[in-house]
Amino acid sequence: MKTYLLTFWNSIRGFGSYQLLFRNPLKVTLVYWFLVCFVLAATVVSLQYIKFRRMLPGFASEVSQNLPEFSFKDGQTVTSLKTPVIEKTGPKPIVLDPDDKITRPPPEFTNGMFHIGKTKIKVFWAGAANDPWIIPIKGFPDGRVDRDFLVNFGTLMGYVGAPLWFVILTLVFYLVGLLQALFFATLVSFLEKTIQPSFTFEEMLNISIYALTPGALIVTVYWIWGMFWGLLPIPFDLVYFLSYIIFHVMGSGACRRSLMPPDQEDY
């Protein structure tokens, strides 16, 4: 682990330090990038989970105020109210309809509707022609749907969703980063034929992967700043690609100088 921490430090501390990295075995570089993605995904998911847990009680209280009285039992909706019940307190009306009498949003529901049927919850989006998002009630625990129910269910979903989101995010970061590095390494390799001294494809791929680290770190810090204190006016993608290009070009330049004979380094 100490080796990978040193590699991380060399990938962000300066362009000249890439001379210590570009000859690494590709296997070491791939493991290093996976560990970076692992830590970044863990950071993002952890902070999002903390934010979700803080917001959940207030969100549950707000939603429960607009809910008619009903319960879930054995995968079905149960209520003593005369149905359908329509609550128009929010931008997306809530329709309690265990008899499934309403199949499409009425014309006046321009934002769609939240339809609670007997065995399914259907979320209709803006535009009645769109297919609804269907959620089976069978997966919900039994009980009256109120604030406590929503808090408990949201907490359970957080326990299940956070690890799943962590795995997905790690793989997405890893694959997207590799595809970007492969693209730039392949692009530059065509130019290498006219430049001396030249890198091997593996060496260029190493540089392309290590150059991902500064941009990923900057964007993560930028995202954390925006999460707590508001976003800065500079777009995420511009910050990321600008830092990537700078470290890729300057890092490869430093590595190329290390390949030159001593009497040509200052040429």
C-alpha positions in Angstrom: 0.0 0.0 0.0 2.9 2.3 0.7 4.0 1.9 -2.9 0.6 3.0 -4.2 0.5 6.0 -1.9 3.9 7.1 -3.2 2.6 6.5 -6.8 -0.4 8.7 -6.0 1.8 11.4 -4.6 4.1 11.3 -7.7 1.1 11.6 -10.0 -0.1 14.9 -8.6 3.0 16.6 -7.1 4.6 17.7 -10.4 5.3 16.9 -14.0 8.9 15.8 -13.4 7.7 13.0 -11.1 6.1 11.2 -14.1 9.7 10.1 -14.9 9.4 7.8 -11.9 6.1 6.3 -13.1 5.9 5.8 -16.9 8.1 2.7 -16.9 6.0 0.9 -14.2 4.5 -2.5 -15.3 1.1 -1.9 -16.7 -0.4 -4.3 -14.2 0.8 -2.1 -11.4 -0.7 1.0 -13.1 -4.1 -0.7 -13.6 -4.2 -1.8 -9.9 -3.3 1.7 -8.9 -6.1 3.3 -11.0 -8.6 0.8 -9.5 -7.5 1.8 -6.0 -7.9 5.5 -6.9 -11.4 4.8 -8.2 -12.2 2.7 -5.1 -11.3 5.6 -2.8 -13.1 8.3 -4.9 -16.3 6.2 -5.1 -16.1 5.6 -1.4 -15.8 9.3 -0.7 -18.7 10.2 -3.0 -21.0 7.6 -1.7 -20.2 8.3 1.9 -20.8 12.0 1.6 -24.0 11.4 -0.4 -25.2 8.9 2.2 -24.6 11.4 5.1 -26.5 14.1 3.2 -29.3 11.6 2.4 -29.6 10.6 6.1 -29.7 14.3 7.1 -32.4 15.2 4.6 -34.5 12.1 5.1 -36.5 13.1 8.2 -37.5 16.5 6.7 -38.3 14.9 3.4 -40.4 12.2 5.1 -42.3 14.8 7.1 -43.1 17.0 4.1 -44.3 14.0 2.0 -46.3 12.4 4.8 -48.3 15.7 5.2 -49.6 15.2 1.6 -50.4 11.5 1.9 -54.0 10.2 2.4 -54.4 7.5 5.1 -53.5 4.1 3.8 -51.4 1.0 4.6 -49.5 -1.7 2.9 -50.4 -5.3 3.8 -49.2 -8.5 2.1 -48.1 -6.6 -1.0 -51.4 -4.7 -1.4 -52.7 -1.2 -0.6 -55.4 -1.1 2.1 -57.5 2.0 3.1 -60.8 2.8 4.8 -61.2 5.9 2.6 -63.6 6.2 -0.3 -61.4 6.0 -3.3 -60.0 7.3 -5.5 -58.5 10.0 -3.3 -56.6 12.8 -5.1 -54.2 15.1 -3.3 -53.2 18.1 -5.4 -50.9 19.7 -2.8 -47.7 19.3 -4.8 -46.5 19.7 -8.4 -47.2 16.0 -9.0 -50.6 15.0 -7.6 -50.9 11.9 -5.4 -53.7 9.6 -6.3 -54.7 6.8 -3.9 -56.6 4.3 -6.1 -56.5 0.7 -4.8 -59.3 -0.2 -7.2 -57.2 1.0 -10.2 -60.1 3.1 -11.6 -57.7 5.7 -13.0 -55.4 4.4 -15.7 -54.0 7.7 -17.1 -53.4 11.2 -15.7 -56.4 13.5 -16.2 -55.7 16.3 -18.8 -55.3 18.9 -16.0 -52.4 16.9 -14.5 -49.8 18.5 -16.7 -46.9 17.3 -14.5 -48.1 13.7 -14.4 -49.1 12.0 -11.2 -48.1 9.6 -8.4 -50.6 6.8 -8.6 -50.9 4.3 -5.7 -52.8 1.3 -7.0 -53.7 -2.1 -5.4 -50.4 -3.9 -6.1 -48.3 -1.3 -7.9 -47.2 2.3 -7.6 -47.0 4.1 -10.9 -45.2 7.4 -11.4 -46.5 9.2 -14.5 -44.1 11.9 -15.8 -45.1 15.0 -17.7 -47.0 14.0 -20.8 -49.7 11.4 -20.5 -48.3 9.5 -23.5 -45.2 8.5 -21.6 -44.9 5.1 -20.0 -45.1 5.2 -16.2 -42.3 4.1 -13.8 -43.8 1.0 -12.1 -42.8 0.0 -8.5 -44.3 -3.2 -7.1 -45.8 -2.9 -3.7 -44.8 -6.4 -2.9 -41.3 -5.3 -1.9 -42.6 -2.8 0.7 -42.9 -3.7 4.4 -46.4 -3.9 6.0 -47.6 -1.0 7.9 -49.3 2.4 7.8 -47.6 4.7 5.4 -46.7 7.8 7.5 -43.6 9.7 8.4 -42.0 6.9 10.5 -42.7 4.4 7.7 -41.0 6.6 5.2 -38.0 7.2 7.5 -37.6 3.5 8.2 -38.0 2.5 4.6 -35.6 5.2 3.4 -33.0 4.1 6.0 -33.4 0.5 4.7 -33.0 1.6 1.1 -29.9 3.5 2.1 -28.3 0.4 3.6 -29.1 -1.5 0.5 -28.4 1.2 -2.1 -25.2 2.6 -0.8 -23.1 -0.5 -1.3 -24.6 -1.1 -4.7 -24.1 2.4 -5.7 -20.5 2.2 -4.5 -19.7 -0.9 -6.6 -21.4 0.7 -9.7 -19.6 4.0 -9.2 -16.2 2.3 -8.8 -16.6 0.3 -12.0 -17.9 3.4 -13.9 -14.9 5.5 -12.7 -12.5 2.7 -13.6 -13.9 1.9 -17.0 -14.4 5.5 -18.1 -10.9 6.5 -17.0 -9.4 3.5 -18.9 -11.3 4.3 -22.0 -10.1 7.9 -21.9 -6.5 6.8 -21.3 -6.7 4.3 -24.1 -8.1 6.9 -26.5 -5.3 9.4 -25.7 -2.6 6.8 -25.7 -3.7 5.5 -29.1 -4.0 9.0 -30.5 -0.5 10.0 -29.3 1.0 6.7 -30.5 0.4 7.7 -34.1 2.4 10.9 -33.5 5.2 8.9 -31.8 6.4 7.5 -35.1 7.7 11.0 -36.1 9.2 11.9 -32.7 12.5 10.7 -31.2 13.0 9.4 -28.7 9.7 7.6 -28.7 7.6 5.9 -26.0 6.3 2.4 -26.3 2.5 2.1 -26.3 2.6 0.7 -22.7 4.7 3.7 -21.5 2.3 6.1 -23.1 -0.7 4.3 -21.7 0.9 4.5 -18.2 1.3 8.3 -18.6 -2.3 8.6 -19.9 -3.6 6.7 -16.8 -1.5 8.5 -14.2 -2.6 11.9 -15.7 -6.2 10.9 -14.8 -5.4 11.3 -11.1 -5.0 15.1 -10.8 -8.2 15.8 -12.6 -10.1 13.2 -10.7 -8.9 14.7 -7.4 -9.6 18.3 -8.4 -13.1 17.4 -9.5 -13.8 15.4 -6.3 -12.7 18.4 -4.2 -14.7 20.7 -6.4 -17.8 18.5 -6.0 -17.4 18.4 -2.2 -17.1 22.2 -2.2 -20.3 22.5 -4.2 -22.1 20.0 -2.0 -21.5 22.0 1.1 -20.9 25.6 0.0 -22.3 25.9 -3.5 -20.9 25.3 -7.0 -18.3 27.6 -8.5 -19.2 29.0 -12.0 -16.6 26.8 -13.8 -18.0 23.6 -15.3 -16.8 20.3 -13.9 -15.9 18.9 -17.3 -13.8 21.9 -18.2 -11.8 21.7 -15.0 -11.3 18.0 -15.4 -10.2 18.0 -19.0 -8.0 21.1 -18.7 -6.1 19.5 -15.8 -5.8 16.2 -17.7 -4.4 17.7 -20.8 -1.9 19.8 -18.8 -0.6 16.8 -16.8 -0.6 14.5 -19.9 1.3 16.9 -22.1 3.7 18.2 -19.5 4.2 14.8 -17.8 5.0 13.1 -21.2 7.4 15.9 -22.0 9.3 15.4 -18.8 9.4 11.6 -19.4 10.7 12.2 -23.0 13.5 14.3 -21.7 14.5 11.4 -19.5 14.9 9.2 -22.6 17.3 11.7 -24.3 21.0 11.2 -24.1 22.7 13.6 -21.6 24.1 15.8 -24.3 20.6 16.3 -25.9 18.5 17.1 -22.8 19.0 20.8 -23.2 18.4 20.8 -26.9 
